[in-house]
Amino acid sequence: MAEQRNVSYDDTSSGCMTLLDGDGDQTSWLGCVMGCMERPPEDENERKPSQAAGDLLARAETEERRGAYGAASELYRRALRLDPANATAHNNFGYLCSTHTRDFANAEYHYKLAIECAPDYALAHNNLAYFLKKNKRDLEGAEKHYREAIRCDPHYAFAHSNLGVLLKSKRDFEGAERHYLAAVRANARYAPAFLNYSLLLKNYDEAASRDYLDEAIRIDPALAETAAAKSLARAFGDRPARPAGSRLEHVERLSSKAMLR
């Protein structure tokens, strides 16, 4: 899973950018409409700093969704001048710098500040980990922060799936399997984890690999058009799909004990 942004004032929305092993990013914004977005900026210093910063943060997110990245950057900076300890603002500004303006120095700086302000901020740990892996090839640092994200939130499916991708790249297939399974158990609707696990199983358990591919596409039909899914489908040929209504058994298949069964 790729980096994620927060949505202001909505602790239940953590964005939905996802990483597919061997494929590109699939992005979905989870936005919210806030009445305060249209308040005139000249009023911001008449309110409490945290409230004014929150209003600026909401406006920054609106500009970012519109593709006005320069305006969004300036609003994030103004919010952080008012509230330098706002971890969400640091994380979201880091996301903008990394994903849209490719200002990698500021991206890393603000992700680290988000964690400094909120050490148990799972989202920021996940984003910094993804940034380190993708842009600095720092696998050790990335693994450390993925594990921190999972420590902060043991049911964080995005981080589990991302760590699985990293461990697979290190040829730790058993470790990758454990985290893919943790991801699908934590969020049965998180299709990229099913696809990633299908890719891992391809050379070990073709039937299970096909089942996980079928489930990924059932959850998110758009995944059928990804290069990874097309490659798997070609490899499987015309093998019948898993019967509708049957349940997947989320059990380890690559562990030493499982291979001996």
C-alpha positions as a Python dict, from the first residue, in 0.01 Angstrom:
ca = {
    (1, 'M'): (0, 0, 0),
    (2, 'A'): (121, 339, -84),
    (3, 'E'): (128, 650, 125),
    (4, 'Q'): (-197, 770, 277),
    (5, 'R'): (-340, 1105, 374),
    (6, 'N'): (-574, 1183, 660),
    (7, 'V'): (-903, 1366, 624),
    (8, 'S'): (-949, 1647, 875),
    (9, 'Y'): (-1193, 1601, 1163),
    (10, 'D'): (-1269, 1241, 1067),
    (11, 'D'): (-1074, 991, 1272),
    (12, 'T'): (-1245, 703, 1092),
    (13, 'S'): (-1114, 804, 748),
    (14, 'S'): (-748, 734, 684),
    (15, 'G'): (-740, 763, 308),
    (16, 'C'): (-724, 466, 76),
    (17, 'M'): (-408, 464, -131),
    (18, 'T'): (-298, 110, -189),
    (19, 'L'): (17, -60, -306),
    (20, 'L'): (0, -361, -533),
    (21, 'D'): (304, -587, -539),
    (22, 'G'): (452, -561, -885),
    (23, 'D'): (192, -314, -1004),
    (24, 'G'): (109, 52, -976),
    (25, 'D'): (-86, 258, -728),
    (26, 'Q'): (-461, 259, -709),
    (27, 'T'): (-596, 573, -547),
    (28, 'S'): (-929, 649, -388),
    (29, 'W'): (-998, 970, -195),
    (30, 'L'): (-1219, 963, 109),
    (31, 'G'): (-1320, 1327, 138),
    (32, 'C'): (-1544, 1521, 371),
    (33, 'V'): (-1731, 1848, 326),
    (34, 'M'): (-1673, 2092, 611),
    (35, 'G'): (-1873, 2411, 652),
    (36, 'C'): (-1564, 2591, 777),
    (37, 'M'): (-1387, 2552, 443),
    (38, 'E'): (-1534, 2878, 313),
    (39, 'R'): (-1448, 3093, 614),
    (40, 'P'): (-1240, 3394, 510),
    (41, 'P'): (-872, 3350, 597),
    (42, 'E'): (-845, 3693, 761),
    (43, 'D'): (-1047, 3557, 1055),
    (44, 'E'): (-800, 3279, 1136),
    (45, 'N'): (-605, 3470, 1403),
    (46, 'E'): (-923, 3567, 1589),
    (47, 'R'): (-988, 3205, 1685),
    (48, 'K'): (-789, 2961, 1890),
    (49, 'P'): (-475, 2849, 1701),
    (50, 'S'): (-581, 2484, 1690),
    (51, 'Q'): (-924, 2576, 1551),
    (52, 'A'): (-777, 2813, 1294),
    (53, 'A'): (-516, 2555, 1196),
    (54, 'G'): (-789, 2296, 1156),
    (55, 'D'): (-981, 2524, 923),
    (56, 'L'): (-668, 2584, 715),
    (57, 'L'): (-600, 2211, 706),
    (58, 'A'): (-949, 2141, 572),
    (59, 'R'): (-904, 2408, 306),
    (60, 'A'): (-563, 2265, 214),
    (61, 'E'): (-719, 1923, 159),
    (62, 'T'): (-985, 2077, -65),
    (63, 'E'): (-721, 2250, -277),
    (64, 'E'): (-518, 1929, -292),
    (65, 'R'): (-816, 1732, -421),
    (66, 'R'): (-868, 2001, -686),
    (67, 'G'): (-508, 1959, -798),
    (68, 'A'): (-409, 2308, -680),
    (69, 'Y'): (-91, 2185, -513),
    (70, 'G'): (76, 2525, -478),
    (71, 'A'): (-226, 2667, -295),
    (72, 'A'): (-253, 2353, -82),
    (73, 'S'): (116, 2373, 13),
    (74, 'E'): (78, 2732, 129),
    (75, 'L'): (-229, 2644, 337),
    (76, 'Y'): (-47, 2353, 502),
    (77, 'R'): (243, 2585, 586),
    (78, 'R'): (6, 2842, 737),
    (79, 'A'): (-167, 2572, 941),
    (80, 'L'): (167, 2449, 1073),
    (81, 'R'): (280, 2801, 1165),
    (82, 'L'): (-31, 2826, 1384),
    (83, 'D'): (-7, 2471, 1521),
    (84, 'P'): (348, 2330, 1479),
    (85, 'A'): (255, 2012, 1670),
    (86, 'N'): (-32, 1916, 1438),
    (87, 'A'): (69, 1563, 1338),
    (88, 'T'): (-210, 1529, 1079),
    (89, 'A'): (-97, 1846, 901),
    (90, 'H'): (262, 1722, 894),
    (91, 'N'): (153, 1384, 756),
    (92, 'N'): (-74, 1533, 490),
    (93, 'F'): (185, 1789, 382),
    (94, 'G'): (441, 1509, 363),
    (95, 'Y'): (201, 1314, 143),
    (96, 'L'): (153, 1611, -90),
    (97, 'C'): (529, 1668, -114),
    (98, 'S'): (600, 1303, -184),
    (99, 'T'): (314, 1221, -418),
    (100, 'H'): (232, 1542, -604),
    (101, 'T'): (519, 1793, -592),
    (102, 'R'): (800, 1538, -555),
    (103, 'D'): (971, 1753, -294),
    (104, 'F'): (1127, 1450, -129),
    (105, 'A'): (1335, 1638, 128),
    (106, 'N'): (1026, 1807, 271),
    (107, 'A'): (823, 1486, 247),
    (108, 'E'): (1067, 1296, 468),
    (109, 'Y'): (1105, 1595, 701),
    (110, 'H'): (730, 1629, 762),
    (111, 'Y'): (665, 1256, 799),
    (112, 'K'): (933, 1246, 1068),
    (113, 'L'): (785, 1553, 1237),
    (114, 'A'): (441, 1386, 1234),
    (115, 'I'): (591, 1090, 1422),
    (116, 'E'): (780, 1320, 1659),
    (117, 'C'): (452, 1497, 1741),
    (118, 'A'): (257, 1170, 1773),
    (119, 'P'): (485, 866, 1824),
    (120, 'D'): (192, 622, 1801),
    (121, 'Y'): (61, 765, 1472),
    (122, 'A'): (36, 445, 1266),
    (123, 'L'): (-50, 625, 942),
    (124, 'A'): (265, 840, 952),
    (125, 'H'): (484, 537, 1026),
    (126, 'N'): (331, 359, 725),
    (127, 'N'): (384, 660, 500),
    (128, 'L'): (744, 713, 608),
    (129, 'A'): (813, 343, 555),
    (130, 'Y'): (668, 351, 203),
    (131, 'F'): (863, 668, 125),
    (132, 'L'): (1191, 518, 247),
    (133, 'K'): (1141, 201, 44),
    (134, 'K'): (1030, 369, -276),
    (135, 'N'): (1248, 678, -287),
    (136, 'K'): (1558, 591, -85),
    (137, 'R'): (1571, 211, -121),
    (138, 'D'): (1614, 202, 256),
    (139, 'L'): (1463, -140, 327),
    (140, 'E'): (1588, -150, 686),
    (141, 'G'): (1432, 186, 771),
    (142, 'A'): (1112, 96, 587),
    (143, 'E'): (1077, -235, 770),
    (144, 'K'): (1133, -61, 1103),
    (145, 'H'): (851, 187, 1041),
    (146, 'Y'): (610, -70, 898),
    (147, 'R'): (659, -270, 1217),
    (148, 'E'): (605, 46, 1422),
    (149, 'A'): (280, 111, 1234),
    (150, 'I'): (165, -241, 1320),
    (151, 'R'): (274, -197, 1681),
    (152, 'C'): (58, 116, 1699),
    (153, 'D'): (-235, -57, 1526),
    (154, 'P'): (-211, -439, 1511),
    (155, 'H'): (-513, -452, 1277),
    (156, 'Y'): (-372, -204, 1024),
    (157, 'A'): (-429, -401, 702),
    (158, 'F'): (-247, -150, 479),
    (159, 'A'): (75, -175, 682),
    (160, 'H'): (56, -555, 704),
    (161, 'S'): (20, -582, 326),
    (162, 'N'): (299, -331, 263),
    (163, 'L'): (531, -516, 500),
    (164, 'G'): (443, -837, 317),
    (165, 'V'): (556, -680, -13),
    (166, 'L'): (883, -570, 147),
    (167, 'L'): (951, -910, 303),
    (168, 'K'): (878, -1084, -26),
    (169, 'S'): (1140, -861, -192),
    (170, 'K'): (1386, -989, 71),
    (171, 'R'): (1279, -1348, -8),
    (172, 'D'): (1132, -1393, 339),
    (173, 'F'): (830, -1571, 198),
    (174, 'E'): (704, -1708, 529),
    (175, 'G'): (714, -1360, 681),
    (176, 'A'): (538, -1215, 378),
    (177, 'E'): (266, -1478, 407),
    (178, 'R'): (208, -1404, 776),
    (179, 'H'): (153, -1036, 705),
    (180, 'Y'): (-66, -1089, 397),
    (181, 'L'): (-284, -1320, 606),
    (182, 'A'): (-291, -1062, 887),
    (183, 'A'): (-405, -803, 632),
    (184, 'V'): (-693, -1008, 491),
    (185, 'R'): (-802, -1114, 840),
    (186, 'A'): (-798, -752, 957),
    (187, 'N'): (-990, -619, 657),
    (188, 'A'): (-1181, -867, 443),
    (189, 'R'): (-1257, -588, 193),
    (190, 'Y'): (-896, -487, 129),
    (191, 'A'): (-859, -633, -220),
    (192, 'P'): (-489, -551, -281),
    (193, 'A'): (-385, -779, 5),
    (194, 'F'): (-572, -1068, -158),
    (195, 'L'): (-400, -995, -489),
    (196, 'N'): (-58, -966, -326),
    (197, 'Y'): (-107, -1298, -149),
    (198, 'S'): (-217, -1456, -478),
    (199, 'L'): (110, -1340, -636),
    (200, 'L'): (308, -1492, -349),
    (201, 'L'): (129, -1828, -374),
    (202, 'K'): (155, -1857, -752),
    (203, 'N'): (460, -2087, -753),
    (204, 'Y'): (364, -2284, -443),
    (205, 'D'): (-12, -2345, -440),
    (206, 'E'): (-178, -2264, -771),
    (207, 'A'): (-529, -2350, -654),
    (208, 'A'): (-508, -2119, -353),
    (209, 'S'): (-341, -1850, -564),
    (210, 'R'): (-634, -1858, -808),
    (211, 'D'): (-882, -1846, -521),
    (212, 'Y'): (-720, -1533, -377),
    (213, 'L'): (-710, -1372, -721),
    (214, 'D'): (-1080, -1445, -768),
    (215, 'E'): (-1158, -1294, -428),
    (216, 'A'): (-952, -981, -500),
    (217, 'I'): (-1145, -921, -823),
    (218, 'R'): (-1479, -1000, -660),
    (219, 'I'): (-1408, -730, -400),
    (220, 'D'): (-1271, -478, -650),
    (221, 'P'): (-1345, -564, -1016),
    (222, 'A'): (-1110, -285, -1132),
    (223, 'L'): (-814, -495, -1018),
    (224, 'A'): (-881, -731, -1310),
    (225, 'E'): (-726, -466, -1536),
    (226, 'T'): (-396, -445, -1346),
    (227, 'A'): (-84, -598, -1497),
    (228, 'A'): (-43, -828, -1197),
    (229, 'A'): (-394, -973, -1222),
    (230, 'K'): (-369, -1016, -1599),
    (231, 'S'): (-40, -1200, -1561),
    (232, 'L'): (-191, -1437, -1305),
    (233, 'A'): (-502, -1496, -1517),
    (234, 'R'): (-286, -1590, -1817),
    (235, 'A'): (-89, -1834, -1602),
    (236, 'F'): (-404, -2000, -1469),
    (237, 'G'): (-571, -2035, -1809),
    (238, 'D'): (-924, -2171, -1803),
    (239, 'R'): (-919, -2328, -1457),
    (240, 'P'): (-1272, -2299, -1310),
    (241, 'A'): (-1324, -2021, -1059),
    (242, 'R'): (-1397, -2094, -694),
    (243, 'P'): (-1768, -2173, -643),
    (244, 'A'): (-1975, -1874, -539),
    (245, 'G'): (-2042, -1867, -167),
    (246, 'S'): (-1749, -2089, -72),
    (247, 'R'): (-1519, -1953, 197),
    (248, 'L'): (-1146, -1900, 177),
    (249, 'E'): (-945, -2061, 454),
    (250, 'H'): (-689, -1804, 568),
    (251, 'V'): (-425, -2053, 681),
    (252, 'E'): (-49, -2057, 640),
    (253, 'R'): (63, -2252, 336),
    (254, 'L'): (433, -2165, 313),
    (255, 'S'): (552, -2220, 671),
    (256, 'S'): (783, -2514, 735),
    (257, 'K'): (511, -2705, 919),
    (258, 'A'): (254, -2637, 648),
    (259, 'M'): (488, -2757, 374),
    (260, 'L'): (538, -3085, 562),
    (261, 'R'): (166, -3161, 586),
}
